[in-house]
Amino acid sequence: MSDSEPDHEPVTKHTQLIAWQLCRDLRRLVLKHTRRGQVAREYDYRSQLRRAARSACYLTSEGFYRYRRREFSNYLDWARASLGEVLDQLDEGAEEQYFTPEDSLAMRRLCLRAIKCNRALKHSWGNRPAPGTEDKKARKERPPSTAQLRRGARRKAP
């Protein structure tokens, strides 16, 4: 294997995406820390925080299975927006003292890591087609085949 070849297998499942794994870990942490204490009694806040954390996972996985760069990119944008919402809600939770400082810091750090990884995934995915697919733009840029040229010549003939 040369230095330019990747030393890992291609990603075939959403669970292999580090961005999704970080979202899953954040979801687990949010669920764990919203089961007890005052936050458990704040139904609207707890529900919205949980919904946003779950949404980041769901959007990342759903986008992965769309197999189109543009669509996956959109889903990653929406997942990042959900992570931003989690971050804002964690700030509110810290202000309201729903979480211990340690728990709040742990969730905040994980959320920021997930956002950073989401951006990196979007950037890397945008530079190549999804597995087993071909981008429409790349198809248009490919030179026409001999058969296509013949068909085009027949149509133009008087």
C-alpha positions as CSV (number, residue, x, y, z in Angstrom):
1,M,0.0,0.0,0.0
2,S,1.4,3.4,-1.0
3,D,1.5,6.5,1.2
4,S,-1.2,8.1,-0.8
5,E,-3.7,5.3,-0.3
6,P,-5.9,5.3,2.7
7,D,-5.2,2.7,5.4
8,H,-8.8,2.2,6.3
9,E,-11.9,0.6,4.8
10,P,-14.5,2.7,3.1
11,V,-17.4,3.8,5.3
12,T,-20.5,1.7,4.5
13,K,-22.7,2.3,7.6
14,H,-23.6,5.5,9.4
15,T,-22.3,4.0,12.6
16,Q,-18.8,4.2,11.2
17,L,-18.9,7.9,10.9
18,I,-17.0,9.6,13.8
19,A,-19.4,12.6,13.5
20,W,-22.4,10.3,14.2
21,Q,-20.5,8.5,17.0
22,L,-19.9,11.9,18.8
23,C,-23.6,12.8,18.3
24,R,-24.6,9.4,19.8
25,D,-22.3,9.9,22.8
26,L,-23.7,13.4,23.3
27,R,-27.3,12.0,23.1
28,R,-26.5,9.4,25.7
29,L,-24.9,12.0,28.0
30,V,-27.9,14.4,27.6
31,L,-30.4,11.6,28.3
32,K,-28.4,10.5,31.3
33,H,-28.1,14.0,32.8
34,T,-31.8,14.9,32.2
35,R,-33.2,11.9,34.1
36,R,-32.6,13.3,37.5
37,G,-32.7,16.5,39.5
38,Q,-34.6,19.7,38.8
39,V,-34.1,19.4,35.0
40,A,-36.2,16.2,35.1
41,R,-39.2,18.3,36.3
42,E,-38.6,21.0,33.6
43,Y,-40.5,19.2,31.0
44,D,-40.4,21.7,28.1
45,Y,-36.7,22.4,28.6
46,R,-35.8,18.7,29.0
47,S,-37.9,17.7,26.0
48,Q,-36.4,20.3,23.7
49,L,-32.8,19.5,24.8
50,R,-33.4,15.8,24.2
51,R,-35.1,16.4,20.9
52,A,-32.2,18.5,19.6
53,A,-29.6,15.9,20.7
54,R,-31.5,13.1,19.1
55,S,-32.0,15.1,15.9
56,A,-28.3,15.5,15.3
57,C,-27.9,11.7,15.3
58,Y,-31.0,11.1,13.1
59,L,-30.0,13.8,10.6
60,T,-26.4,12.6,10.2
61,S,-27.6,9.0,9.6
62,E,-30.4,9.9,7.3
63,G,-28.2,12.1,5.2
64,F,-25.6,9.4,4.9
65,Y,-28.1,7.1,3.3
66,R,-29.2,9.7,0.8
67,Y,-26.0,9.0,-1.2
68,R,-25.9,12.3,-2.9
69,R,-23.2,14.9,-1.9
70,R,-25.6,17.8,-1.9
71,E,-28.3,16.1,0.1
72,F,-25.8,14.7,2.6
73,S,-24.3,18.2,2.9
74,N,-27.8,19.6,3.7
75,Y,-28.4,17.0,6.3
76,L,-25.0,17.7,7.9
77,D,-26.0,21.4,8.0
78,W,-29.2,20.6,9.7
79,A,-27.4,18.2,12.2
80,R,-24.9,21.0,13.0
81,A,-27.8,23.4,13.6
82,S,-29.3,20.9,16.0
83,L,-25.9,20.7,17.8
84,G,-25.9,24.5,18.0
85,E,-29.4,24.3,19.6
86,V,-28.0,21.8,22.1
87,L,-25.2,24.2,22.9
88,D,-27.6,27.0,23.5
89,Q,-29.8,24.9,25.7
90,L,-26.7,23.7,27.7
91,D,-25.9,27.4,28.3
92,E,-29.4,27.9,29.6
93,G,-29.1,24.7,31.7
94,A,-25.9,26.1,33.3
95,E,-27.5,29.4,34.0
96,E,-30.5,27.7,35.7
97,Q,-28.1,25.3,37.5
98,Y,-29.8,22.2,36.1
99,F,-26.5,20.4,35.8
100,T,-23.4,20.2,37.9
101,P,-20.5,22.3,36.5
102,E,-18.7,19.1,35.6
103,D,-21.6,17.6,33.8
104,S,-22.3,20.8,32.0
105,L,-18.7,21.1,30.9
106,A,-18.6,17.4,29.7
107,M,-21.7,17.9,27.6
108,R,-20.5,21.2,26.2
109,R,-17.1,19.8,25.2
110,L,-18.7,16.8,23.5
111,C,-21.1,19.1,21.7
112,L,-18.2,21.3,20.4
113,R,-16.3,18.2,19.3
114,A,-19.4,16.9,17.4
115,I,-19.8,20.3,15.7
116,K,-16.1,20.3,14.7
117,C,-16.3,16.8,13.4
118,N,-19.5,17.5,11.5
119,R,-17.7,20.4,9.7
120,A,-14.8,18.2,8.9
121,L,-17.0,15.4,7.5
122,K,-18.9,17.9,5.4
123,H,-15.7,19.3,4.0
124,S,-14.2,15.8,3.2
125,W,-17.5,14.4,1.8
126,G,-17.9,17.4,-0.5
127,N,-14.6,16.5,-2.2
128,R,-15.7,13.1,-3.5
129,P,-18.8,11.2,-4.5
130,A,-20.8,9.1,-2.1
131,P,-20.0,5.3,-2.2
132,G,-21.4,3.6,-5.3
133,T,-22.8,6.7,-6.8
134,E,-21.8,9.4,-9.2
135,D,-22.4,13.0,-9.0
136,K,-24.5,14.5,-11.7
137,K,-22.0,17.3,-12.3
138,A,-19.2,14.8,-12.8
139,R,-21.4,13.0,-15.3
140,K,-22.0,16.2,-17.3
141,E,-18.3,17.0,-17.4
142,R,-17.3,13.5,-18.8
143,P,-16.7,13.6,-22.5
144,P,-19.4,12.0,-24.6
145,S,-19.0,8.4,-25.7
146,T,-18.7,7.4,-29.3
147,A,-22.3,6.1,-29.3
148,Q,-23.5,9.5,-28.0
149,L,-21.5,11.3,-30.7
150,R,-23.0,9.1,-33.4
151,R,-26.5,9.7,-32.1
152,G,-25.8,13.4,-32.0
153,A,-24.5,13.4,-35.5
154,R,-27.6,11.6,-36.8
155,R,-29.9,14.1,-35.2
156,K,-28.0,17.1,-36.7
157,A,-27.9,15.6,-40.3
158,P,-30.5,17.2,-42.6
